[in-house]
Amino acid sequence: MSTERVLVVGAGPVGLVVALYLAQHDVPVTVLEAEPELPETLRASTFHPPTLDMLASTGVLQDFLALGLKAPTLQYRERAGCIAEFDFGQIADATAHPYRLQCEQFKLNRLLYEQLSGLPRTEVLFSSEVTEVKEGPGSITAVVANADTTRCFEGLFLVGADGASSNVRKSLGISFEGFTWPERFLVVSTPFPFEDHFSELAPVSYFADPQEWFFLLRVPGLWRVMFPTRQEESNNEVLSDASIEERLQRVLKTNCPYQIRHRTLYPVHQRVAGSYRKGRAFLAGDAAHINNPLGGMGMNGGIHDGYNLAERLVRVLHGAAPESELDGYERQRRPIALEYANAHSTNNKMNLETQDPERQRQFRRDMQETAKDPHKSYDYLLRISMIASLKAAARL
Ligand SMILES: Cc1cc2nc3c(=O)[nH]c(=O)nc-3n(C[C@H](O)[C@H](O)[C@H](O)COP(=O)(O)OP(=O)(O)OC[C@H]3O[C@@H](n4cnc5c(N)ncnc54)[C@H](O)[C@@H]3O)c2cc1C
């Protein structure tokens, strides 16, 4: 295989975005994906404005927008009503897409994959779990080994976008520092029309509550409801019909049981890789950083990593920049994961769950004052949309 090739490990949103950008800029690319087909697990569903701005160059954005639901506003609420509302229209001068797009991430993956499949010198190989990465002089090798066969793929650079349990990260001996929250999070989706029962409910609404916070995210045809769970509850208990029904009845009492379309229970971490690069290998997306989902910064931040890295690789491979250009990737993206995504998602969680009456009052006051003041709400919207973090990264 040509050593001009870039190897991308993982066909999640981050790996596919990197691969598509490279392929669209005439860089030969091989994507190695462990699963036999694109995974369709229910994970992220919130796409921030700058992520949509980036996707505009891929050729898939119009189809993707058509599959999703535009959320022009976001609310912080408590059970008694709305605490504060923010309107993304306020930052229309900073983005071509002043709203969040609510759509399941696997739908984006499908579109990226279809777009990629038509491009020359590009291949996506399924059932190809990378078990090891080895660097030699002038090239890097991804080893795909199972009980029967060992296949080796050689490239000039390798991007490890193989998710939180990244074999690439482990093979490179890079640490994944941070912690795991004691509680797991439960996401259920239901076609129940919450919008008819909560007054002026925004499509993205976070409900603060000292007993059990939750949030409601609307995607076409469904609401996704996310809850924390108690440590002492077993997985089977949390996922049982009875316990899900009880939780939903605490969100809103109804006469009929809720219809449940999906249920997912998952552990929540705050971790950042000790380094984003080792020699010819890079880490991006969940392989490099994971955080709790409050704020929807995991996949969005991963896609921002992907563009930063892919643009640099293209400049270097086309001879438009020296190899030192690649050092800027870790310099710009790692501090963002530590200082923005980690800090914002942790703060969000603490504010929603706090049992301290003074912190509850402070959170409500801060949100209300921020929403009322046009300068403060503008800055706040730039922060939660991750535009501020991209601007900060560009200065590093
Ligand atoms: C319930 C839930 C809700 C979430 N909501 C949001 C949200 O609203 N907004 C947001 O920004 N983020 C959210 N996230 C996080 C988001 O889903 C992840 O950040 C995102 O999937 C990361 O993309 P990725 O491409 O880095 O990794 P992944 O999506 O994990 O993709 C990795 C790919 O690599 C493959 N793979 C793994 N190991 C190997 C290997 N050794 N060799 C080859 N292939 C391999 C996997 O099969 C997979 O296809 C949520 C997560 C969960 C669980």
The ligand as an SDF file (V2000), in Angstrom:
LIG
                    3D

 53 58  0  0  0  0  0  0  0  0999 V2000
  -26.0980    8.5220   25.1020 C   0  0  0  0  0  0  0  0  0  0  0  0
  -25.0660    9.4650   24.5890 C   0  0  0  0  0  0  0  0  0  0  0  0
  -25.4360   10.7550   24.2060 C   0  0  0  0  0  0  0  0  0  0  0  0
  -24.4990   11.6390   23.7090 C   0  0  0  0  0  0  0  0  0  0  0  0
  -24.9120   12.9040   23.3260 N   0  0  0  0  0  0  0  0  0  0  0  0
  -24.0070   13.7540   22.7800 C   0  0  0  0  0  0  0  0  0  0  0  0
  -24.4370   15.0190   22.2160 C   0  0  0  0  0  0  0  0  0  0  0  0
  -25.6420   15.3500   22.1930 O   0  0  0  0  0  0  0  0  0  0  0  0
  -23.5000   15.8280   21.6640 N   0  0  0  0  0  0  0  0  0  0  0  0
  -22.1780   15.4510   21.6160 C   0  0  0  0  0  0  0  0  0  0  0  0
  -21.3550   16.2490   21.1200 O   0  0  0  0  0  0  0  0  0  0  0  0
  -21.7460   14.2510   22.0910 N   0  0  0  0  0  0  0  0  0  0  0  0
  -22.6330   13.3890   22.6540 C   0  0  0  0  0  0  0  0  0  0  0  0
  -22.2210   12.1360   23.0600 N   0  0  0  0  0  0  0  0  0  0  0  0
  -20.8440   11.7140   22.8240 C   0  0  0  0  0  0  0  0  0  0  0  0
  -20.6730   11.2420   21.3740 C   0  0  0  0  0  0  0  0  0  0  0  0
  -21.5370   10.1810   21.0800 O   0  0  0  0  0  0  0  0  0  0  0  0
  -19.2180   10.8420   21.1600 C   0  0  0  0  0  0  0  0  0  0  0  0
  -18.4090   11.9300   21.5770 O   0  0  0  0  0  0  0  0  0  0  0  0
  -18.9590   10.5320   19.6750 C   0  0  0  0  0  0  0  0  0  0  0  0
  -19.5760    9.3200   19.2800 O   0  0  0  0  0  0  0  0  0  0  0  0
  -17.4490   10.4180   19.4350 C   0  0  0  0  0  0  0  0  0  0  0  0
  -17.2160   10.0940   18.0960 O   0  0  0  0  0  0  0  0  0  0  0  0
  -15.9160    9.3030   17.6960 P   0  0  0  0  0  0  0  0  0  0  0  0
  -15.9720    9.1850   16.2120 O   0  0  0  0  0  0  0  0  0  0  0  0
  -14.7250    9.9150   18.3270 O   0  0  0  0  0  0  0  0  0  0  0  0
  -16.0610    7.8850   18.3850 O   0  0  0  0  0  0  0  0  0  0  0  0
  -17.1900    6.7740   18.1920 P   0  0  0  0  0  0  0  0  0  0  0  0
  -18.4780    7.3690   17.7890 O   0  0  0  0  0  0  0  0  0  0  0  0
  -17.1230    5.9380   19.4300 O   0  0  0  0  0  0  0  0  0  0  0  0
  -16.6610    5.9350   16.9510 O   0  0  0  0  0  0  0  0  0  0  0  0
  -15.5380    5.1090   17.0670 C   0  0  0  0  0  0  0  0  0  0  0  0
  -15.6000    4.0750   15.9450 C   0  0  0  0  0  0  0  0  0  0  0  0
  -14.4110    3.3060   15.9970 O   0  0  0  0  0  0  0  0  0  0  0  0
  -14.7370    1.9110   15.9170 C   0  0  0  0  0  0  0  0  0  0  0  0
  -13.6570    1.2170   16.6180 N   0  0  0  0  0  0  0  0  0  0  0  0
  -13.4710    1.0950   17.9500 C   0  0  0  0  0  0  0  0  0  0  0  0
  -12.3160    0.4370   18.1980 N   0  0  0  0  0  0  0  0  0  0  0  0
  -11.7670    0.1440   17.0000 C   0  0  0  0  0  0  0  0  0  0  0  0
  -10.5650   -0.4950   16.5920 C   0  0  0  0  0  0  0  0  0  0  0  0
   -9.6890   -0.9600   17.4930 N   0  0  0  0  0  0  0  0  0  0  0  0
  -10.2960   -0.6370   15.2790 N   0  0  0  0  0  0  0  0  0  0  0  0
  -11.1690   -0.1400   14.3370 C   0  0  0  0  0  0  0  0  0  0  0  0
  -12.3220    0.4860   14.6710 N   0  0  0  0  0  0  0  0  0  0  0  0
  -12.6130    0.6520   15.9820 C   0  0  0  0  0  0  0  0  0  0  0  0
  -16.0950    1.8090   16.5650 C   0  0  0  0  0  0  0  0  0  0  0  0
  -16.7870    0.6460   16.1430 O   0  0  0  0  0  0  0  0  0  0  0  0
  -16.7600    3.1050   16.0920 C   0  0  0  0  0  0  0  0  0  0  0  0
  -17.3850    2.9290   14.8480 O   0  0  0  0  0  0  0  0  0  0  0  0
  -23.1380   11.2300   23.5850 C   0  0  0  0  0  0  0  0  0  0  0  0
  -22.7540    9.9500   23.9580 C   0  0  0  0  0  0  0  0  0  0  0  0
  -23.7010    9.0660   24.4560 C   0  0  0  0  0  0  0  0  0  0  0  0
  -23.2600    7.6660   24.8560 C   0  0  0  0  0  0  0  0  0  0  0  0
  1  2  1  0
  2  3  1  0
  2 52  2  0
  3  4  2  0
  4  5  1  0
  4 50  1  0
  5  6  2  0
  6  7  1  0
  6 13  1  0
  7  8  2  0
  7  9  1  0
  9 10  1  0
 10 11  2  0
 10 12  1  0
 12 13  2  0
 13 14  1  0
 14 15  1  0
 14 50  1  0
 15 16  1  0
 16 17  1  0
 16 18  1  0
 18 19  1  0
 18 20  1  0
 20 21  1  0
 20 22  1  0
 22 23  1  0
 23 24  1  0
 24 25  2  0
 24 26  1  0
 24 27  1  0
 27 28  1  0
 28 29  2  0
 28 30  1  0
 28 31  1  0
 31 32  1  0
 32 33  1  0
 33 34  1  0
 33 48  1  0
 34 35  1  0
 35 36  1  0
 35 46  1  0
 36 37  1  0
 36 45  1  0
 37 38  2  0
 38 39  1  0
 39 40  1  0
 39 45  2  0
 40 41  1  0
 40 42  2  0
 42 43  1  0
 43 44  2  0
 44 45  1  0
 46 47  1  0
 46 48  1  0
 48 49  1  0
 50 51  2  0
 51 52  1  0
 52 53  1  0
M  END
$$$$
